[in-house]
Amino acid sequence: MNPAWGVVAGVFIVCMMLTFIGIWIWAWLPYHKRSFDDLARLPMEDEDAAAIATEDKP
């Protein structure tokens, strides 16, 4: 194989690692806490809405 593939693979791995770290930092920013908490409550809200919808039907 061409020795350049080692450099390409190394650059690719570093880019992927930086992307992962960037997403991880973005997810843990305090700015996103409220929206993540709202999203975490969605499954419970959907169950309540489905229960109310089935009770209203004759």
Summary of the structure (lengths in Angstrom):
residues: 58
radius of gyration: 22.6
end to end distance: 71.3
largest distance: 72.7
contacts: 97
relative contact order: 0.06
helix: 88%
strand: 0%
